[in-house]
Amino acid sequence: MKIFSIFAFIFLTTISSMAQQKIVQTAGRDQLGDFAPEFAHLNDDILFGEVWSRNDLLSLRDRSIVTITSLISQGLTDSSLTYHLQTAKKNGITRTEISEIITHIAFYAGWPKAWAAFRLAKEVWSDDISEDDAKAEHQKKMIFPIGEPNPYSQYFTGNSYLAPLSNEQVTFFNVTFEPSVRNNWHIHKAEKGGGQVLVGVAGRGWYQEEGKEPVEILPGTVIHIPANVKHWHGAQKDSWFSHLAFEIEGENSSNVWLEPVDDDYYLQLDK
């Protein structure tokens, strides 16, 4: 058991990221290089240098989930688990997700082991509590899902989410913005038809066309956006915000993304 504890301790220093990359590990040589050089080599060069880095079939996020499950199942809720929980967080696992992961493990590994793991996880994700709780609270206010991180994030000032709701007859999405997040100025180009319709579903937001005053969007507000009109929309600075976005069919239609909304101008909108 002591030998296994030493082995678990040596897990404590890896460099990992969301992108699959070569893991650099020196803990084996640092801790046991003189005493057990072959073990140090297997730990640093094989376990981390090859197993954790060996291909893209499993992402570092996936490998973190597997490792956490293994450690909790064996009852190893010591510093090695704390480290791998921290690594899992760096690899993109959220507070909500780790809660669900440990809950699932509990039914297979045992309730006491899950309780011990939750104690450590709460500490690791303690700084994410307010954000995750706010997101969960916003979700309760609407029947539509928040969805996944927005694939068009380069055109937004911060975190936003996209949930496709229909691709038949009329294409529409639920778009969710964290507080203060808005998209860049943009234009829905079309030679005929085209444009977009927004319907507020939760929270408070803004819509503005170039040359006009901003319009507040509340649940139930309907915004008709003509084709070829420069505009932006997003959350108010102290509120999560979601709207449905209906794409109106048009001839030779396309979206043209432009410059961001000026920060100083945006921040004075709701004063």
Secondary structure in CASP SS format (residue, H / E / C, confidence):
PFRMAT SS
TARGET T0000
AUTHOR 0000-0000-0000
METHOD secondary structure of the structure
MODEL  1
M C 1.00
K H 1.00
I H 1.00
F H 1.00
S H 1.00
I H 1.00
F H 1.00
A H 1.00
F H 1.00
I H 1.00
F H 1.00
L H 1.00
T C 1.00
T C 1.00
I C 1.00
S C 1.00
S C 1.00
M C 1.00
A C 1.00
Q C 1.00
Q C 1.00
K C 1.00
I C 1.00
V C 1.00
Q C 1.00
T C 1.00
A H 1.00
G H 1.00
R H 1.00
D H 1.00
Q H 1.00
L H 1.00
G C 1.00
D C 1.00
F C 1.00
A C 1.00
P H 1.00
E H 1.00
F H 1.00
A H 1.00
H H 1.00
L H 1.00
N H 1.00
D H 1.00
D H 1.00
I H 1.00
L H 1.00
F H 1.00
G H 1.00
E H 1.00
V H 1.00
W C 1.00
S C 1.00
R C 1.00
N C 1.00
D C 1.00
L C 1.00
L C 1.00
S C 1.00
L H 1.00
R H 1.00
D H 1.00
R H 1.00
S H 1.00
I H 1.00
V H 1.00
T H 1.00
I H 1.00
T H 1.00
S H 1.00
L H 1.00
I H 1.00
S H 1.00
Q C 1.00
G C 1.00
L C 1.00
T C 1.00
D C 1.00
S H 1.00
S H 1.00
L H 1.00
T H 1.00
Y H 1.00
H H 1.00
L H 1.00
Q H 1.00
T H 1.00
A H 1.00
K H 1.00
K H 1.00
N C 1.00
G C 1.00
I C 1.00
T C 1.00
R H 1.00
T H 1.00
E H 1.00
I H 1.00
S H 1.00
E H 1.00
I H 1.00
I H 1.00
T H 1.00
H H 1.00
I H 1.00
A H 1.00
F H 1.00
Y H 1.00
A H 1.00
G C 1.00
W H 1.00
P H 1.00
K H 1.00
A H 1.00
W H 1.00
A H 1.00
A H 1.00
F H 1.00
R H 1.00
L H 1.00
A H 1.00
K H 1.00
E H 1.00
V H 1.00
W C 1.00
S H 1.00
D H 1.00
D H 1.00
I H 1.00
S H 1.00
E H 1.00
D H 1.00
D H 1.00
A H 1.00
K H 1.00
A H 1.00
E H 1.00
H H 1.00
Q H 1.00
K H 1.00
K C 1.00
M C 1.00
I C 1.00
F C 1.00
P C 1.00
I C 1.00
G C 1.00
E E 1.00
P E 1.00
N C 1.00
P C 1.00
Y C 1.00
S H 1.00
Q H 1.00
Y H 1.00
F E 1.00
T C 1.00
G C 1.00
N C 1.00
S E 1.00
Y E 1.00
L E 1.00
A E 1.00
P E 1.00
L E 1.00
S E 1.00
N C 1.00
E C 1.00
Q C 1.00
V C 1.00
T E 1.00
F E 1.00
F E 1.00
N E 1.00
V E 1.00
T E 1.00
F E 1.00
E C 1.00
P C 1.00
S C 1.00
V C 1.00
R E 1.00
N E 1.00
N C 1.00
W C 1.00
H E 1.00
I E 1.00
H E 1.00
K E 1.00
A C 1.00
E C 1.00
K E 1.00
G E 1.00
G C 1.00
G C 1.00
Q E 1.00
V E 1.00
L E 1.00
V E 1.00
G E 1.00
V E 1.00
A E 1.00
G E 1.00
R C 1.00
G E 1.00
W E 1.00
Y E 1.00
Q E 1.00
E E 1.00
E C 1.00
G C 1.00
K C 1.00
E C 1.00
P C 1.00
V E 1.00
E E 1.00
I E 1.00
L C 1.00
P C 1.00
G C 1.00
T C 1.00
V E 1.00
I E 1.00
H E 1.00
I E 1.00
P C 1.00
A C 1.00
N C 1.00
V C 1.00
K C 1.00
H E 1.00
W E 1.00
H E 1.00
G E 1.00
A E 1.00
Q C 1.00
K C 1.00
D C 1.00
S C 1.00
W C 1.00
F E 1.00
S E 1.00
H E 1.00
L E 1.00
A E 1.00
F E 1.00
E E 1.00
I C 1.00
E C 1.00
G E 1.00
E E 1.00
N C 1.00
S C 1.00
S E 1.00
N E 1.00
V E 1.00
W E 1.00
L C 1.00
E C 1.00
P C 1.00
V C 1.00
D C 1.00
D H 1.00
D H 1.00
Y H 1.00
Y H 1.00
L H 1.00
Q C 1.00
L C 1.00
D C 1.00
K C 1.00
END
